[in-house]
Amino acid sequence: KRKEKKKMQEKKRKEKKMQEKKRKEKKMQEKKRKEKKMQEKKRKEKKMQEKKRKEKKMQEKKRKEKKRKKKKK
């Protein structure tokens, strides 16, 4: 009888350990997911800034062209 009790306790202990492990893994995945999201966000922001920068450059170019044309006339 004592052996059975011990076995049961052992089983419970192992199960607890397993659950703990699963919980930690879940947490880890959550963390990774959030990190990925964050990186995605950063990447998009960078892209946006790049776009704005290019647009600004383009406008600058157009402005200069206009000035040049005026000078020619």
Secondary structure, 3 states (H helix, E strand, C coil): CHHHHHHHHHHHHHHHHHHHHHHHHHHHHHHHHHHHHHHHHHHHHHHHHHHHHHHHHHHHHHHHHHHHHHHHC
